[in-house]
Amino acid sequence: MTNSINTGAKYRPVLKRAQLAKIVASLKADPEPDVDTYSSLAYLVPFIAKIDMKGMKAIYNMAPEKPSLLESLGAGAGTGSAMLQQSNADRERYWEECYNKYITDPSNCTHRQLDAAQEHMYINELMTEQQLQLFESGAMCIHNSTSSVDYDPIGGLGL
């Protein structure tokens, strides 16, 4: 059995308008256009115009987005997602509180609070160059530590 391709066959892909526009832009940017380039442009440009002028209906609409795995497992209402739902201002306030707690008595900080103290130092440029490099490489992350007793999340500030 030979695997021959019918060159006269036509196919209909399902593409979003933005995808069609990207194809047209790529075809127009072709430095050496050929007959297929021009015939594709001759088809796609009016096709996009019909979409823009509402002269064509979509074949179908995408299904609404499904909830994330975290949401589907009920994390939206749980205590574990409280930090995720805070606004940026609330989160930064929390980080500052954790940083102040760390300065006062680091032994009373949880792992999450130590991480938050680091975030506060990072965004407020309170880290030394060495601490900054460690933090950005992930080496200062509390979860990389093997012992929480002698671990200094702030990278040896001695506070």
Buried (B, 14 or more C-beta within 10 A) or exposed (E): EEEEEEEEEEEEEEEEEEEBBEBBEEBEEEEEEEEEBEEBBEEBBEBBEEBEEEEEEEEEEEEEEEEEEEEEEEBBEEEEBEEEEEEEEEBBEBBBBBBEBBEEEBEEBEBEBBBBBBBBBBEEEBBEEEBBEBBEEEEBBBEEBEEEEEBBBBBEBEE
